[in-house]
Amino acid sequence: MNTKEKELKSYINSTEQMSHFDDYDSAEGDFSEFDDQSSFDDYNSANGGGAGAEITSAPYVIQYANTTASDITCTFLGFNDNFGATNYGNPVAAVITNLQGGTYGRLLAQSNNKNFVIGKWRFSASGSNISAQLQQTLILNHVEASGIVTQVPLNMTVLKDLFQFSTTEIDMTRRVTFDGNTYITFTLKASATLVIAAYPTLSVSNKAMLNGGAAMNKAIAPRLSGKNAAPVIIQTTQDVRGISGRG
């Protein structure tokens, strides 16, 4: 191999070292801090102490259907305030369905004894008032027994994934930690149906520790939008040697 061939091979190797930035599925296109590595769930964490292969988050998928011709205010989670309440703190006009199996009540109870972090969201609207439904501002609530109440607005259109062009869905990256004191309230428009898909990226499980794993388990939220986006091509007249910083 002559000198020029060796030099060219060196430049190629240096550019290949940067190739991990082209992994759109892992980088999520937004370098989200929530799309963490490591394992997730009781069984995966027990196998290797929570440091196994990357696990893709399995979402909690809850559907809210408004059976009336009037707007209503609905609640997502909030065990301490809503578990014993009629329709789990929601108006009787709201029909709540767990689309992943089980019941909404099971998820609500689980949020109290297995706290988790939601890193990514998908909101899907159908029926009437789809556009208006996806323009709502959600309210994140946290209520302490001391009487301290914290409320944070989550504007769906502002937080919408920029790669998304759907008119019936909004993907949103927003970290929310849920325990028994945390819940989200939102307006469910008249005769509208809203499906909330919440992707957990962190979970605390005492059972995992009993199985020999880690109490804190992690997962990667899948990339929901922009999967067909074209790769970025950089055109330059600069010598390729500039990539590796060589003179």
Secondary structure, DSSP 8 states (H G I E B T S, - for coil): --HHHHHHHHHHHHHHTTGGGG-HHHHTTTT-TT---S--HHHHHHTTTT-SS--B---EEEEEEE-SSS-EEEEEE-HHHHTTSGGGGS-TTEEEEETTSS-HHHHHHHHHHS-EEEEEEEEEEEES-HHHHTT-EEEEEEE-TTS-EEEEEEETTTSB-TT---SSEEEEEEEEEE-TTEEEEEEE-TTEEEEEEEEEEEEE-HHHHHTTS-SEEE-B----S-TT---------S-GGGGTT--
